[in-house]
Amino acid sequence: MTQHDSPALPAHRPAASRQAPADPSPSRTTRPWMPALLYTLGFLTLYLLAICTPWGQRAENALFGLGSEGSEDAWIYPLSGSAYGSTPLPPLELSAKPTLMVGLAVIVVLTLVRRCWWPGCAALGVVILTTGGKEVLKSTLPRPDLVGAPENLLDQGFPSGHTAIPAALTLAAVLVVSPRIRPYVATAGVLWLACIAAASATMGGHRPSEVLGATLLACACYGLATWLLPPAAAPGATRSPRALPVITLTLALAVALVSGARNDTLTRSLVSAATAFICAALVWYAAVGWPAHTARRTRPALG
């Protein structure tokens, strides 16, 4: 065979093959709708199981029969604002509205300073939808009395307003801060949430389902807001030290145990702490976990 008869080989253009997966057009995989759907389904499932079934009502009502009726036996009682002359830990008692107003003001300031207009609007939307949705749901979702509970246990408190505020403000803050400090802001917010969620449950102000419901509502609003953001403004992969998730959740567990502890009942203390820890894990995963997993799924192939 002469050199003129050599078969033509297909041209190999590695640059083109490497750039093909990196499609500049926006893709729904970079801002998935699945988290918002899952959190919403979790919220509805929790409501149906805990509030609309006899065994769910009995299980939660039984917690109020453990220990004394008051909240004085809770370790965190001196910081709750219930004691005369005490200063409440935000957002407990009368500090709820001021805490919410200050949080919204901080978000606005960060948005103006960093000029992150779309994330700032999304952050405000998360807080407004969570706190406003909490008020609407509290007044519209029925709590049927299926077990003949005492009158003082028939008040509608689903979802918890005190828990919704730290959950919503934490998720809003991670949208407007620099990606470099985002994991540390999430850590601070998660520890705050663990404390408030445990305190709300252990002092008898809210049932565990109400505390979890508020957290799921905030996560659903966050998932919806990040999905609706333009691709360029959506939060990217959050890089954090490998040990930070373990450290954060370990500290959250410790805070939940202390904040949920009571002198008169171990069972109620542990249930409150477990509820608060689940809330902390949900918010941490929503704020830090989902973007990281999304980045791994959508990383362009190199071959």
Secondary structure, DSSP 4 states (H G I P E B T S, - for coil): --GGGPPPPPP--HHHHHHSS---S--GGGS-SHHHHHHHHHHHHHHHHHHSSHHHHHHHHHHHTSS-SSSTTBTTGGGSS-STTPPPPTTSGGGHHHHHHHHHHHHHHHHHHHT-HHHHHHHHHHHHHHHHHHHHHHHHS----SS---GGG-S--PSPHHHHHHHHHHHHHHHHS-TTTHHHHHHHHHHHHHHHHHHHHHTTSS-HHHHHHHHHHHHHHHHHHHHHS-TTTS-------TTHHHHHHHHHHHHHHHHH-BSS-HHHHHHHHHHHHHHHHHHHIIIIIHHHHHHHHTPPP--
